[in-house]
């Protein structure tokens, strides 16, 4: 059995909240709008690996620095249990929390493996909500979520297998609805199996 390490989310990533630049400030939304600004609609329309958004803002809209490429956005308010891999420097609205790999962890993780593991994080988020009228994730619990991190070689192997299943399960151009549904369930089953690690028995 391959070895792995259990590492808490707050040990792997720096987290930053998304935000919406002021709509009253026209200079943020008109003219040199070159910076992607992601919303939930982008995941619904473009999928979970994002290289561009439907709406853009200008550099003047940025508070501090852009969120770096190869980050994960996780929906932690309103619609809970969605995430995407963002390949480009960007902004996102306040529904999302960015997971940005800590400098001393970048050499130990494959971002696509983290992307797949975040399907487990999605379910964790749904189970750890603040009480109130507005759905939001308990961010203290969020930081406690544990990622199982095997070797880089093992991460790459898992990604290779899951990428193949992902292509098969999302190819909606062929097959009857029942076949597509069965394909999706098969993909989710193998994803869960590949991302589940057990301690060696002595």
Secondary structure, 3 states (H helix, E strand, C coil): CCCEEEEEHHHHEEEEECCCCCCCCHHHCCCCCCEEEECHHHHHHHCCEECCCCEEECHHHCCCCCECCCEEEEECECCCCCEEEECCCEEECCCEEEEEECCCCHHHCCHHHHHHHHHHHHHHHHHCECCCCCCEECHHHHHHCEEEEECHHHHHHHHHHHHHHHHHHHCCCCCCHHHHHHHHHHHHHHHHHHCCCCCCCC
